[in-house]
Amino acid sequence: MLSYRHSFHAGNPADVIKHLVLAQVLDYMNRKDKPYDYIDTHSGAGFFELASSDAQKTLEFEQGIGKLWHAPLSHPALVDYVELVKQFNKEKLAFYPGSPKVAESYLRRQDKGWFFELHPQDLKRLEANTEHKKSLRVRAEDGFKGLLGLLPPSSRRAVVLMDPPYEIKKDYDTAVESIVKAYKKFDSATYMIWYPVVERERIDGMETQLKASGVRNIHLYELATSADTLERGMTASGMIVINPPWTLTKTMSEVLPELTTLLSDAGGFYRCEELVPE
């Protein structure tokens, strides 16, 4: 249950779309001075060295951030995302920020960050990567349950990222169930569920559950680096976003074609869809 380590996958195409969407949401939240709470239910270590044995074993970052590092990028959102990663590096790509570090780059003095992690080693690293700011709180708890205890936040504004490892197939259902419960407690937050496409039918199931849940204003943004297949392995990943900023769908409809060209093979494609209207 606790074997998943994101250090093997840091900076891959799934991270690119996940952190691109996260950055766009937090940037929009910062347009108002009012504070907000950022809740990351499955945080991981938060920061990754790409020369580590884990990252070098898979070299997945070479298919993601590695391809964008020196590429001519046209859309400002893509340029901003790569510039964000470059803040953690010198000239050479050596480090990749996980979602806690991406979020920290946007969180202001008045905002709070809540990070959940259960893996003992990643928990220690996460604590070390966030201990310099009192506004960043790390909890050694199940993020599915911990999320509900933080809602509604005193700030009355919130952004939630749910990024489980999906090692247990039940996680697909649990992610949807947890978000629906959270929405019923606080329906104005922006909720993001990251998902991997390993078996397309599981994502179809998540979409069906969400459409039947009564939750409104649900959008989906997906990047497929290759065609769906019955073979093992992830071919695509995406973000389901509830209450997205009004600017997000337009941005992603412009960014995803460029990302597909840069990161996908001949069978690659993208999705940018409204699952449930406002």
MIDOSE-1310 file (N, C-alpha, C; in nm, 2 decimals, decimal comma, always signed):
residues 278
mlsy	+0,08/-0,12/+0,00/+0,00/+0,00/+0,00/+0,09/+0,13/+0,00; +0,20/+0,12/+0,06/+0,29/+0,24/+0,07/+0,41/+0,23/-0,01; +0,41/+0,15/-0,12/+0,53/+0,13/-0,20/+0,55/+0,23/-0,30; +0,45/+0,31/-0,34/+0,47/+0,41/-0,45/+0,56/+0,52/-0,41
rhsf	+0,66/+0,55/-0,50/+0,75/+0,66/-0,48/+0,75/+0,75/-0,61; +0,71/+0,87/-0,60/+0,70/+0,96/-0,71/+0,84/+0,99/-0,77; +0,95/+0,97/-0,69/+1,08/+1,00/-0,74/+1,12/+0,93/-0,87; +1,05/+0,82/-0,90/+1,08/+0,74/-1,02/+1,01/+0,81/-1,14
hagn	+0,91/+0,90/-1,11/+0,83/+0,95/-1,22/+0,83/+1,11/-1,23; +0,91/+1,17/-1,14/+0,91/+1,32/-1,14/+0,95/+1,38/-1,27; +0,87/+1,48/-1,31/+0,90/+1,55/-1,43/+0,85/+1,49/-1,56; +0,78/+1,38/-1,55/+0,73/+1,31/-1,67/+0,61/+1,39/-1,73
padv	+0,55/+1,34/-1,84/+0,44/+1,42/-1,91/+0,32/+1,43/-1,81; +0,30/+1,33/-1,72/+0,19/+1,35/-1,63/+0,21/+1,46/-1,53; +0,33/+1,48/-1,49/+0,37/+1,59/-1,40/+0,35/+1,73/-1,48; +0,38/+1,73/-1,60/+0,37/+1,85/-1,68/+0,23/+1,90/-1,68
ikhl	+0,13/+1,82/-1,72/+0,00/+1,86/-1,73/-0,06/+1,89/-1,59; -0,02/+1,81/-1,49/-0,07/+1,83/-1,35/-0,02/+1,97/-1,30; +0,10/+1,99/-1,31/+0,16/+2,12/-1,25/+0,13/+2,24/-1,33; +0,11/+2,22/-1,46/+0,07/+2,33/-1,55/-0,07/+2,38/-1,51
vlaq	-0,17/+2,28/-1,49/-0,30/+2,32/-1,44/-0,30/+2,38/-1,30; -0,22/+2,32/-1,21/-0,21/+2,37/-1,08/-0,16/+2,51/-1,07; -0,06/+2,54/-1,15/+0,00/+2,67/-1,16/-0,10/+2,77/-1,21; -0,18/+2,74/-1,31/-0,28/+2,83/-1,36/-0,39/+2,86/-1,26
vldy	-0,43/+2,76/-1,19/-0,53/+2,78/-1,09/-0,48/+2,87/-0,97; -0,36/+2,84/-0,92/-0,31/+2,93/-0,81/-0,28/+3,07/-0,86; -0,23/+3,08/-0,98/-0,21/+3,22/-1,03/-0,34/+3,30/-1,04; -0,45/+3,23/-1,07/-0,58/+3,30/-1,08/-0,62/+3,33/-0,94
mnrk	-0,60/+3,24/-0,84/-0,64/+3,27/-0,70/-0,57/+3,39/-0,65; -0,45/+3,41/-0,69/-0,37/+3,53/-0,64/-0,42/+3,66/-0,70; -0,51/+3,66/-0,79/-0,56/+3,79/-0,84/-0,64/+3,87/-0,73; -0,69/+3,80/-0,63/-0,75/+3,86/-0,52/-0,66/+3,86/-0,40
dkpy	-0,66/+3,96/-0,32/-0,58/+3,97/-0,20/-0,63/+3,87/-0,09; -0,75/+3,83/-0,09/-0,81/+3,75/+0,01/-0,73/+3,62/+0,02; -0,70/+3,58/+0,15/-0,63/+3,45/+0,17/-0,71/+3,33/+0,12; -0,64/+3,22/+0,10/-0,70/+3,09/+0,07/-0,62/+2,98/+0,13
dyid	-0,68/+2,86/+0,13/-0,61/+2,74/+0,18/-0,59/+2,65/+0,06; -0,46/+2,60/+0,05/-0,43/+2,50/-0,05/-0,41/+2,37/+0,02; -0,48/+2,27/-0,03/-0,48/+2,13/+0,04/-0,43/+2,03/-0,07; -0,32/+1,96/-0,03/-0,26/+1,86/-0,12/-0,27/+1,73/-0,05
thsg	-0,36/+1,64/-0,10/-0,40/+1,52/-0,03/-0,29/+1,41/-0,03; -0,21/+1,41/-0,14/-0,11/+1,31/-0,16/+0,02/+1,37/-0,20; +0,10/+1,43/-0,11/+0,20/+1,52/-0,15/+0,33/+1,47/-0,20; +0,37/+1,35/-0,15/+0,50/+1,30/-0,19/+0,61/+1,38/-0,12
agff	+0,73/+1,36/-0,16/+0,85/+1,43/-0,10/+0,85/+1,58/-0,13; +0,79/+1,62/-0,24/+0,78/+1,76/-0,27/+0,89/+1,82/-0,36; +1,00/+1,75/-0,37/+1,11/+1,81/-0,45/+1,20/+1,69/-0,49; +1,25/+1,69/-0,61/+1,32/+1,57/-0,66/+1,45/+1,61/-0,73
elas	+1,55/+1,53/-0,71/+1,68/+1,54/-0,77/+1,68/+1,44/-0,89; +1,70/+1,49/-1,01/+1,69/+1,41/-1,13/+1,81/+1,32/-1,15; +1,92/+1,35/-1,08/+2,03/+1,26/-1,09/+2,03/+1,14/-0,99; +1,92/+1,14/-0,91/+1,90/+1,03/-0,81/+1,89/+0,89/-0,89
sdaq	+1,92/+0,79/-0,81/+1,91/+0,65/-0,87/+1,76/+0,62/-0,92; +1,67/+0,67/-0,84/+1,53/+0,65/-0,88/+1,49/+0,71/-1,01; +1,52/+0,84/-1,03/+1,49/+0,91/-1,15/+1,57/+0,86/-1,27; +1,70/+0,82/-1,24/+1,78/+0,77/-1,35/+1,74/+0,63/-1,39
ktle	+1,67/+0,56/-1,31/+1,63/+0,42/-1,34/+1,53/+0,43/-1,45; +1,44/+0,52/-1,45/+1,33/+0,53/-1,55/+1,35/+0,64/-1,65; +1,42/+0,74/-1,62/+1,45/+0,86/-1,71/+1,32/+0,92/-1,77; +1,21/+0,91/-1,69/+1,08/+0,95/-1,74/+1,08/+1,11/-1,76
feqg	+1,16/+1,18/-1,68/+1,16/+1,32/-1,70/+1,21/+1,36/-1,84; +1,29/+1,28/-1,91/+1,33/+1,31/-2,04/+1,22/+1,32/-2,14; +1,11/+1,25/-2,11/+0,99/+1,25/-2,20/+0,89/+1,36/-2,16; +0,92/+1,44/-2,05/+0,83/+1,54/-2,01/+0,90/+1,68/-2,01
igkl	+0,95/+1,72/-1,89/+1,01/+1,85/-1,87/+1,14/+1,85/-1,96; +1,21/+1,74/-1,98/+1,33/+1,74/-2,06/+1,31/+1,78/-2,20; +1,19/+1,75/-2,26/+1,16/+1,79/-2,39/+1,12/+1,94/-2,40; +1,07/+1,99/-2,29/+1,03/+2,13/-2,30/+1,14/+2,23/-2,26
whap	+1,25/+2,18/-2,20/+1,36/+2,26/-2,14/+1,41/+2,36/-2,24; +1,45/+2,32/-2,36/+1,51/+2,41/-2,46/+1,42/+2,42/-2,58; +1,29/+2,37/-2,57/+1,20/+2,38/-2,69/+1,15/+2,52/-2,71; +1,13/+2,57/-2,83/+1,06/+2,70/-2,85/+0,92/+2,69/-2,82
lshp	+0,87/+2,76/-2,71/+0,74/+2,75/-2,67/+0,66/+2,87/-2,70; +0,54/+2,86/-2,75/+0,46/+2,97/-2,80/+0,36/+3,02/-2,69; +0,30/+2,93/-2,62/+0,19/+2,98/-2,53/+0,25/+3,03/-2,40; +0,21/+3,15/-2,35/+0,26/+3,21/-2,23/+0,25/+3,11/-2,11
alvd	+0,14/+3,03/-2,10/+0,12/+2,94/-1,98/+0,23/+2,84/-1,98; +0,27/+2,79/-2,10/+0,38/+2,69/-2,11/+0,51/+2,75/-2,07; +0,53/+2,87/-2,12/+0,66/+2,95/-2,09/+0,67/+2,97/-1,94; +0,56/+3,01/-1,88/+0,56/+3,04/-1,73/+0,59/+2,91/-1,66
yvel	+0,53/+2,80/-1,70/+0,55/+2,67/-1,63/+0,70/+2,63/-1,64; +0,76/+2,64/-1,75/+0,90/+2,60/-1,77/+0,99/+2,70/-1,69; +0,95/+2,83/-1,69/+1,03/+2,93/-1,61/+1,02/+2,90/-1,46; +0,90/+2,85/-1,42/+0,89/+2,81/-1,28/+0,98/+2,70/-1,24
vkqf	+0,99/+2,60/-1,33/+1,09/+2,49/-1,30/+1,23/+2,54/-1,30; +1,26/+2,63/-1,39/+1,39/+2,68/-1,40/+1,44/+2,76/-1,28; +1,34/+2,81/-1,20/+1,37/+2,88/-1,07/+1,44/+2,78/-0,97; +1,42/+2,65/-0,99/+1,48/+2,56/-0,90/+1,61/+2,50/-0,96
nkek	+1,66/+2,55/-1,07/+1,78/+2,50/-1,14/+1,87/+2,62/-1,18; +1,99/+2,58/-1,22/+2,07/+2,68/-1,28/+2,05/+2,66/-1,43; +2,16/+2,65/-1,51/+2,14/+2,64/-1,65/+2,09/+2,49/-1,69; +2,14/+2,40/-1,62/+2,11/+2,26/-1,65/+1,99/+2,21/-1,57
lafy	+1,91/+2,12/-1,63/+1,79/+2,06/-1,56/+1,84/+1,96/-1,47; +1,83/+1,99/-1,34/+1,88/+1,89/-1,24/+1,78/+1,86/-1,13; +1,68/+1,95/-1,11/+1,58/+1,93/-1,01/+1,44/+1,95/-1,06; +1,35/+1,89/-1,00/+1,21/+1,91/-1,04/+1,12/+1,93/-0,92
pgsp	+1,04/+2,03/-0,92/+0,95/+2,06/-0,80/+0,83/+1,98/-0,81; +0,79/+1,91/-0,70/+0,66/+1,84/-0,69/+0,56/+1,94/-0,66; +0,43/+1,90/-0,65/+0,32/+1,99/-0,63/+0,34/+2,08/-0,50; +0,40/+2,03/-0,39/+0,41/+2,12/-0,28/+0,50/+2,24/-0,31
kvae	+0,61/+2,21/-0,39/+0,70/+2,32/-0,42/+0,64/+2,42/-0,53; +0,56/+2,36/-0,62/+0,49/+2,44/-0,72/+0,40/+2,53/-0,64; +0,32/+2,47/-0,55/+0,22/+2,55/-0,47/+0,29/+2,66/-0,39; +0,40/+2,62/-0,33/+0,47/+2,72/-0,24/+0,52/+2,84/-0,32
sylr	+0,55/+2,82/-0,45/+0,59/+2,93/-0,53/+0,48/+3,04/-0,55; +0,35/+2,99/-0,53/+0,24/+3,08/-0,55/+0,18/+3,13/-0,41; +0,19/+3,05/-0,31/+0,13/+3,08/-0,18/+0,19/+3,20/-0,12; +0,11/+3,30/-0,08/+0,15/+3,42/-0,02/+0,15/+3,42/+0,13
rqdk	+0,20/+3,52/+0,20/+0,21/+3,52/+0,34/+0,07/+3,49/+0,41; -0,04/+3,54/+0,35/-0,17/+3,53/+0,41/-0,23/+3,39/+0,38; -0,17/+3,31/+0,29/-0,23/+3,18/+0,25/-0,17/+3,07/+0,34; -0,24/+2,96/+0,34/-0,20/+2,84/+0,41/-0,19/+2,72/+0,32
gwff	-0,09/+2,63/+0,34/-0,07/+2,51/+0,26/-0,08/+2,39/+0,36; -0,16/+2,30/+0,32/-0,18/+2,17/+0,40/-0,13/+2,05/+0,31; -0,04/+1,97/+0,36/+0,02/+1,86/+0,28/+0,01/+1,73/+0,36; -0,05/+1,63/+0,29/-0,07/+1,50/+0,36/+0,03/+1,40/+0,29
elhp	+0,09/+1,31/+0,37/+0,17/+1,21/+0,32/+0,19/+1,10/+0,42; +0,18/+0,97/+0,37/+0,19/+0,86/+0,46/+0,32/+0,78/+0,45; +0,39/+0,78/+0,33/+0,51/+0,71/+0,31/+0,62/+0,76/+0,41; +0,68/+0,68/+0,49/+0,77/+0,73/+0,60/+0,89/+0,81/+0,54
qdlk	+0,95/+0,76/+0,44/+1,07/+0,83/+0,38/+1,03/+0,96/+0,31; +0,92/+0,96/+0,24/+0,87/+1,08/+0,17/+0,82/+1,18/+0,27; +0,76/+1,13/+0,38/+0,71/+1,22/+0,48/+0,83/+1,30/+0,54; +0,94/+1,24/+0,57/+1,06/+1,31/+0,63/+1,11/+1,41/+0,53
rlea	+1,11/+1,37/+0,40/+1,16/+1,47/+0,30/+1,07/+1,59/+0,28; +0,94/+1,56/+0,29/+0,84/+1,66/+0,27/+0,85/+1,76/+0,39; +0,87/+1,71/+0,51/+0,88/+1,79/+0,63/+1,00/+1,88/+0,61; +1,11/+1,82/+0,57/+1,24/+1,90/+0,55/+1,22/+2,01/+0,44
nteh	+1,14/+1,98/+0,34/+1,12/+2,07/+0,22/+1,02/+2,18/+0,25; +0,95/+2,17/+0,37/+0,85/+2,27/+0,40/+0,87/+2,34/+0,54; +0,97/+2,29/+0,61/+0,99/+2,34/+0,75/+1,03/+2,49/+0,76; +1,07/+2,55/+0,65/+1,11/+2,69/+0,65/+1,00/+2,79/+0,66
kksl	+0,87/+2,74/+0,64/+0,76/+2,83/+0,64/+0,65/+2,78/+0,74; +0,61/+2,86/+0,84/+0,51/+2,82/+0,93/+0,37/+2,81/+0,87; +0,35/+2,87/+0,76/+0,22/+2,86/+0,69/+0,20/+2,73/+0,61; +0,31/+2,65/+0,61/+0,30/+2,52/+0,54/+0,29/+2,41/+0,65
rvra	+0,18/+2,33/+0,65/+0,16/+2,23/+0,75/+0,16/+2,09/+0,69; +0,24/+2,00/+0,75/+0,25/+1,87/+0,70/+0,18/+1,77/+0,80; +0,10/+1,68/+0,75/+0,03/+1,59/+0,83/+0,06/+1,44/+0,78; +0,09/+1,36/+0,88/+0,12/+1,22/+0,85/-0,02/+1,14/+0,86
edgf	-0,11/+1,17/+0,76/-0,24/+1,12/+0,77/-0,29/+1,08/+0,63; -0,39/+1,00/+0,62/-0,46/+0,97/+0,50/-0,52/+1,09/+0,44; -0,48/+1,14/+0,33/-0,53/+1,26/+0,27/-0,68/+1,26/+0,23; -0,72/+1,14/+0,19/-0,87/+1,13/+0,16/-0,95/+1,17/+0,28
kgll	-0,92/+1,12/+0,40/-0,99/+1,16/+0,52/-0,95/+1,30/+0,57; -0,82/+1,33/+0,57/-0,78/+1,45/+0,62/-0,84/+1,57/+0,55; -0,86/+1,56/+0,42/-0,92/+1,67/+0,35/-1,05/+1,72/+0,41; -1,14/+1,62/+0,45/-1,27/+1,65/+0,50/-1,26/+1,73/+0,63
gllp	-1,16/+1,70/+0,71/-1,14/+1,77/+0,84/-1,10/+1,91/+0,82; -1,06/+1,96/+0,70/-1,02/+2,09/+0,68/-1,12/+2,18/+0,62; -1,24/+2,12/+0,59/-1,34/+2,19/+0,52/-1,47/+2,21/+0,61; -1,53/+2,33/+0,60/-1,49/+2,44/+0,52/-1,38/+2,52/+0,59
pssr	-1,29/+2,58/+0,51/-1,17/+2,65/+0,57/-1,22/+2,79/+0,63; -1,15/+2,84/+0,72/-1,18/+2,97/+0,78/-1,17/+3,08/+0,68; -1,08/+3,06/+0,58/-1,06/+3,16/+0,48/-1,18/+3,17/+0,38; -1,26/+3,07/+0,38/-1,37/+3,06/+0,28/-1,33/+3,05/+0,14
ravv	-1,20/+3,03/+0,11/-1,15/+3,01/-0,02/-1,06/+2,89/-0,02; -1,06/+2,80/-0,12/-0,97/+2,68/-0,11/-0,95/+2,62/-0,25; -0,83/+2,57/-0,26/-0,79/+2,49/-0,38/-0,74/+2,35/-0,33; -0,79/+2,25/-0,39/-0,76/+2,11/-0,35/-0,70/+2,03/-0,46
lmdp	-0,59/+1,97/-0,44/-0,53/+1,88/-0,54/-0,53/+1,74/-0,48; -0,60/+1,65/-0,55/-0,60/+1,51/-0,51/-0,53/+1,43/-0,61; -0,42/+1,37/-0,57/-0,32/+1,31/-0,66/-0,28/+1,17/-0,60; -0,37/+1,08/-0,58/-0,34/+0,95/-0,52/-0,25/+0,86/-0,62
pyei	-0,18/+0,76/-0,57/-0,09/+0,68/-0,65/-0,17/+0,58/-0,74; -0,30/+0,55/-0,70/-0,38/+0,46/-0,77/-0,31/+0,32/-0,78; -0,23/+0,29/-0,68/-0,18/+0,15/-0,66/-0,29/+0,05/-0,63; -0,38/+0,10/-0,55/-0,50/+0,02/-0,52/-0,61/+0,06/-0,62
kkdy	-0,67/-0,04/-0,69/-0,77/+0,00/-0,79/-0,89/+0,07/-0,73; -0,91/+0,05/-0,60/-1,02/+0,12/-0,53/-1,00/+0,27/-0,52; -0,87/+0,31/-0,54/-0,84/+0,46/-0,53/-0,92/+0,54/-0,64; -0,96/+0,48/-0,75/-1,03/+0,55/-0,85/-1,17/+0,59/-0,79
dtav	-1,23/+0,49/-0,73/-1,36/+0,52/-0,67/-1,35/+0,61/-0,54; -1,24/+0,58/-0,46/-1,22/+0,66/-0,34/-1,20/+0,81/-0,37; -1,12/+0,83/-0,48/-1,10/+0,97/-0,51/-1,23/+1,05/-0,54; -1,31/+0,98/-0,62/-1,44/+1,05/-0,66/-1,53/+1,06/-0,54
esiv	-1,54/+0,96/-0,46/-1,62/+0,96/-0,34/-1,57/+1,07/-0,24; -1,44/+1,09/-0,22/-1,39/+1,19/-0,13/-1,41/+1,33/-0,18; -1,40/+1,35/-0,31/-1,42/+1,48/-0,37/-1,57/+1,52/-0,36; -1,66/+1,42/-0,38/-1,80/+1,45/-0,37/-1,84/+1,49/-0,23
kayk	-1,78/+1,41/-0,13/-1,81/+1,45/+0,01/-1,75/+1,59/+0,04; -1,63/+1,62/-0,01/-1,58/+1,75/+0,02/-1,66/+1,86/-0,04; -1,71/+1,84/-0,16/-1,79/+1,93/-0,23/-1,92/+1,96/-0,16; -1,98/+1,86/-0,10/-2,10/+1,88/-0,02/-2,07/+1,96/+0,11
kfds	-1,95/+1,95/+0,16/-1,92/+2,03/+0,28/-1,88/+2,18/+0,24; -1,82/+2,19/+0,12/-1,78/+2,32/+0,08/-1,78/+2,33/-0,07; -1,88/+2,38/-0,13/-1,90/+2,36/-0,28/-1,84/+2,47/-0,36; -1,77/+2,57/-0,30/-1,71/+2,68/-0,38/-1,56/+2,66/-0,40
atym	-1,50/+2,56/-0,35/-1,36/+2,54/-0,37/-1,33/+2,49/-0,51; -1,21/+2,51/-0,55/-1,16/+2,45/-0,68/-1,10/+2,32/-0,64; -1,16/+2,21/-0,70/-1,11/+2,07/-0,67/-1,05/+2,02/-0,80; -0,93/+1,96/-0,78/-0,86/+1,90/-0,89/-0,83/+1,75/-0,86
iwyp	-0,86/+1,66/-0,95/-0,83/+1,52/-0,94/-0,74/+1,48/-1,05; -0,62/+1,45/-1,02/-0,53/+1,39/-1,12/-0,56/+1,25/-1,14; -0,55/+1,20/-1,27/-0,58/+1,06/-1,29/-0,48/+1,01/-1,40; -0,44/+0,88/-1,39/-0,36/+0,82/-1,50/-0,45/+0,73/-1,59
vver	-0,42/+0,72/-1,71/-0,49/+0,63/-1,80/-0,41/+0,51/-1,82; -0,44/+0,41/-1,75/-0,38/+0,27/-1,76/-0,48/+0,18/-1,82; -0,60/+0,19/-1,77/-0,72/+0,12/-1,83/-0,83/+0,22/-1,85; -0,86/+0,25/-1,97/-0,95/+0,36/-2,00/-1,09/+0,34/-1,93
erid	-1,13/+0,22/-1,91/-1,26/+0,20/-1,85/-1,27/+0,25/-1,71; -1,16/+0,26/-1,64/-1,16/+0,31/-1,51/-1,18/+0,47/-1,51; -1,13/+0,53/-1,61/-1,15/+0,68/-1,62/-1,29/+0,70/-1,66; -1,34/+0,62/-1,75/-1,48/+0,63/-1,79/-1,57/+0,62/-1,67
gmet	-1,54/+0,53/-1,58/-1,61/+0,51/-1,46/-1,61/+0,63/-1,37; -1,49/+0,69/-1,36/-1,48/+0,81/-1,27/-1,57/+0,92/-1,33; -1,57/+0,94/-1,46/-1,65/+1,04/-1,53/-1,80/+1,01/-1,51; -1,84/+0,89/-1,52/-1,98/+0,85/-1,50/-2,03/+0,88/-1,36
qlka	-1,94/+0,85/-1,26/-1,97/+0,87/-1,12/-1,99/+1,02/-1,09; -1,90/+1,10/-1,15/-1,90/+1,24/-1,12/-2,03/+1,31/-1,19; -2,06/+1,26/-1,31/-2,18/+1,32/-1,37/-2,30/+1,29/-1,30; -2,31/+1,18/-1,23/-2,43/+1,14/-1,15/-2,43/+1,19/-1,01
sgvr	-2,32/+1,26/-0,97/-2,31/+1,29/-0,83/-2,38/+1,42/-0,78; -2,43/+1,50/-0,88/-2,49/+1,63/-0,84/-2,39/+1,74/-0,84; -2,26/+1,71/-0,85/-2,16/+1,82/-0,85/-2,17/+1,89/-0,98; -2,15/+2,02/-0,98/-2,17/+2,11/-1,10/-2,03/+2,16/-1,14
nihl	-2,03/+2,21/-1,26/-1,91/+2,28/-1,32/-1,78/+2,20/-1,32; -1,79/+2,08/-1,39/-1,68/+1,99/-1,39/-1,61/+1,99/-1,53; -1,48/+2,01/-1,54/-1,41/+2,01/-1,67/-1,30/+1,91/-1,66; -1,26/+1,87/-1,78/-1,15/+1,77/-1,79/-1,05/+1,81/-1,89
yela	-0,92/+1,79/-1,85/-0,81/+1,83/-1,94/-0,71/+1,71/-1,94; -0,69/+1,65/-2,06/-0,61/+1,52/-2,07/-0,51/+1,53/-2,18; -0,39/+1,48/-2,15/-0,28/+1,47/-2,25/-0,24/+1,32/-2,26; -0,26/+1,27/-2,38/-0,22/+1,13/-2,42/-0,10/+1,14/-2,50
tsad	+0,01/+1,08/-2,45/+0,13/+1,07/-2,53/+0,14/+0,96/-2,63; +0,04/+0,87/-2,62/+0,03/+0,76/-2,72/-0,12/+0,71/-2,72; -0,16/+0,64/-2,81/-0,30/+0,59/-2,82/-0,33/+0,49/-2,70; -0,45/+0,49/-2,66/-0,49/+0,39/-2,56/-0,46/+0,25/-2,61
tler	-0,42/+0,17/-2,51/-0,38/+0,03/-2,54/-0,42/-0,06/-2,43; -0,43/-0,19/-2,46/-0,46/-0,29/-2,36/-0,33/-0,34/-2,29; -0,22/-0,29/-2,34/-0,09/-0,33/-2,28/-0,07/-0,26/-2,14; +0,02/-0,31/-2,06/+0,05/-0,24/-1,93/+0,12/-0,11/-1,95
gmta	+0,09/-0,02/-1,86/+0,16/+0,11/-1,87/+0,07/+0,23/-1,89; +0,11/+0,35/-1,85/+0,02/+0,47/-1,86/+0,04/+0,53/-2,00; -0,06/+0,55/-2,07/-0,06/+0,61/-2,20/-0,10/+0,76/-2,20; -0,17/+0,80/-2,09/-0,22/+0,94/-2,08/-0,25/+0,97/-1,94
sgmi	-0,27/+1,10/-1,91/-0,31/+1,14/-1,78/-0,38/+1,27/-1,79; -0,46/+1,30/-1,69/-0,53/+1,43/-1,70/-0,57/+1,48/-1,56; -0,64/+1,59/-1,57/-0,69/+1,66/-1,45/-0,84/+1,69/-1,47; -0,92/+1,64/-1,37/-1,06/+1,67/-1,36/-1,07/+1,79/-1,27
vinp	-1,13/+1,90/-1,31/-1,13/+2,02/-1,23/-1,27/+2,06/-1,21; -1,31/+2,08/-1,08/-1,44/+2,12/-1,04/-1,43/+2,27/-1,00; -1,51/+2,35/-1,05/-1,51/+2,50/-1,03/-1,37/+2,56/-1,08; -1,34/+2,53/-1,20/-1,21/+2,59/-1,25/-1,22/+2,74/-1,27
pwtl	-1,11/+2,81/-1,27/-1,12/+2,95/-1,30/-1,18/+2,97/-1,44; -1,25/+3,08/-1,47/-1,32/+3,09/-1,59/-1,22/+3,10/-1,71; -1,09/+3,13/-1,68/-0,99/+3,14/-1,78/-0,93/+3,00/-1,82; -0,95/+2,90/-1,74/-0,87/+2,78/-1,75/-0,90/+2,70/-1,88
tktm	-1,02/+2,68/-1,91/-1,06/+2,60/-2,03/-1,00/+2,66/-2,16; -1,01/+2,79/-2,17/-0,96/+2,86/-2,28/-0,81/+2,84/-2,29; -0,74/+2,86/-2,18/-0,59/+2,84/-2,18/-0,56/+2,70/-2,22; -0,63/+2,60/-2,16/-0,59/+2,46/-2,19/-0,63/+2,42/-2,33
sevl	-0,73/+2,48/-2,38/-0,77/+2,45/-2,52/-0,66/+2,50/-2,62; -0,58/+2,60/-2,58/-0,47/+2,65/-2,66/-0,34/+2,58/-2,63; -0,32/+2,54/-2,50/-0,19/+2,48/-2,46/-0,19/+2,33/-2,50; -0,30/+2,26/-2,49/-0,29/+2,11/-2,51/-0,25/+2,07/-2,65
pelt	-0,29/+2,14/-2,76/-0,24/+2,10/-2,89/-0,09/+2,12/-2,90; -0,03/+2,22/-2,84/+0,11/+2,25/-2,84/+0,18/+2,14/-2,76; +0,13/+2,10/-2,65/+0,19/+2,00/-2,56/+0,18/+1,86/-2,63; +0,07/+1,84/-2,70/+0,06/+1,71/-2,77/+0,16/+1,70/-2,88
tlls	+0,19/+1,80/-2,95/+0,29/+1,80/-3,05/+0,43/+1,78/-2,99; +0,46/+1,84/-2,88/+0,59/+1,84/-2,82/+0,62/+1,71/-2,75; +0,52/+1,65/-2,69/+0,54/+1,53/-2,60/+0,49/+1,40/-2,65; +0,40/+1,40/-2,75/+0,34/+1,28/-2,79/+0,40/+1,21/-2,92
dagg	+0,37/+1,08/-2,93/+0,41/+1,02/-3,05/+0,29/+1,03/-3,15; +0,29/+0,95/-3,26/+0,19/+0,97/-3,37/+0,05/+0,94/-3,32; +0,04/+0,86/-3,21/-0,09/+0,82/-3,16/-0,14/+0,91/-3,06; -0,07/+1,01/-3,02/-0,11/+1,10/-2,91/-0,23/+1,19/-2,94
fyrc	-0,30/+1,23/-2,84/-0,42/+1,32/-2,86/-0,44/+1,39/-2,73; -0,54/+1,48/-2,73/-0,57/+1,55/-2,61/-0,72/+1,56/-2,59; -0,77/+1,59/-2,47/-0,91/+1,61/-2,45/-0,92/+1,74/-2,37; -1,02/+1,82/-2,40/-1,05/+1,95/-2,33/-1,20/+1,96/-2,33
eelv	-1,26/+1,91/-2,22/-1,41/+1,89/-2,23/-1,48/+1,95/-2,10; -1,60/+1,99/-2,12/-1,69/+2,02/-2,01/-1,77/+1,89/-1,98; -1,75/+1,83/-1,86/-1,83/+1,71/-1,83/-1,97/+1,75/-1,77; -1,97/+1,85/-1,69/-2,10/+1,90/-1,63/-2,10/+2,05/-1,63
pe	-2,21/+2,11/-1,68/-2,21/+2,26/-1,68/-2,22/+2,32/-1,54; -2,21/+2,45/-1,54/-2,21/+2,52/-1,41/-2,35/+2,52/-1,36
